[in-house]
Amino acid sequence: MRIRMPAVLAVALLILVGTGVFWAGRMSGAGPRPAPDRGYDKGHADGLREGRAEQATLNLPATDKAVFESGYAAGATDVFAGYDGGWEHNAPYVIVLAPGGPAVTYRIESRTRLERGADYYLCPDGHKLCRRPH
């Protein structure tokens, strides 16, 4: 059996190109992304809060800064007005927002805890979430 030179060159070229593409992909940094870092997310949220507080109170005396901090914390709690208890951590919810009033843009009108084994859809009234067993 006789091997032809063009076939050998074609195979060698194919191996060379494949190797080059492989290493180019490795060097580009493309590939699987690491899992989200919850510590990073918490640090990011804390940094945003501190940055907003610093920006808002930049020219205020220390006592006013303390008042701002307590108001910020109260506002973070007030966002759940009417629903300040009974939330499960790390659980999915669908919430419906409603106008909040004169000083607040939104308030939570209703919340629905999503559960396994159910299908969810917009009710015929177009404003509520309906569910049926899966």
N, C-alpha and C positions, 0 to 999 in steps of 0.2 A: 504494500500500500504506500502510495506516494503522497506526501503532504505538499500542497501548493504554497508557494511563498506568499501570495496575496492573502490567503486565508490566515496564515500565521500573523502577518502584519495587521490584519483586521482585528484579530483576537487581542493582540498586544495593545493596539490602539484603544480598543474597548476597555481593557483592564486599566490602562493609563488614565483614560477619561473618567471612568468610574471612581478610581482612587482620588483623582483631583477634585471631583465633585463632592465626594465624601469629606475630604479635609477642608474644603472651602466652607461646607456647612458647619463643620465643627468649629472652625475659626470665627464664624459669623456670630456665634453666641445664640443662634436659633435653637430651639429645642423646648422640652417641657418646662413650664413655668413652676416655680416653687409654690407650695400651698400658702394661702394668705396667712399673715402673721397677726394674730389677734392683739399681741402686745403693741405692734406698730399701729394698728387701728385705734387702740385706746390712747396711745401717745399722741397720735395725730389729732384726735378729738380734744384731748386735754390742751394741746398746743393752740388749737383754734380758739378754745374758750379763753385761755390766758392772753392770747394775742388780741382778741376783741376787747377784753377787759382793759388791757394796757392801752390800746388805741383810744377807747372811749374815755378813759380816765387820765390821760396823759398830763393834763394841766390842772388836775384836781388835787386837793390836799389828801393825805392818807386816810382821814376819816371818811371822806366822800368815796374813796376807792373801796373801803370796806362795805359801805352802804350799797355801792354798785354790785359788788360780789354777792352779797346776800340777795339782792334783787334778781341777779342773773340766776342764782340757784333756785329761787322761788319761781321764776319764769319757766325754768326747765321742768319743775314739778307741775306747774299749772297747765302745761301743754296737755296733760292727761286729765284735766278737770272733768269730774264726773266718772272717770275711769282710773282713779289713782290707786286701785288695788285689784288683785285678781289676775294680773297679767302673768303668764308663764314666760320664763326666760328661754331664749332660743327657740321660740315657737312662732310659726307663721300666723299672721293676722291680716285680714282685710279690714281697713277702716274707711269710713265715709266721713268726709269733711263737710262742715257747714260754715256759713259766715259766723265770725266770732263775736261781733259786737263793735262798739265804737273804738276801743283801744286795742283790740286783738283781731288779727286778720282771719284766723280759722279757729274752729273748735271741733272736737271729735263728736260726730253725731251718733255713730254706732260703730261697733267692732264685732267681727266674726272670727273666731278661732278656727283655722282650717284643720280638718281632721282626715285621717286616712280612711279610705273606703267610701269617699263621697265625691260627687261631681258638683262643681259650683258653676253658676251661670247668673247673668243679670236677669232679675225678675221682670215680668211683663210691664210693670210700672216704670221700668227704666231707672229706678233709684235705689233699689235694694238688691242684696245678694241672696239668691235662692240656692237650695241644695237638694240633691236627691241621692239616695244610696247608690253606690257604684255597682 
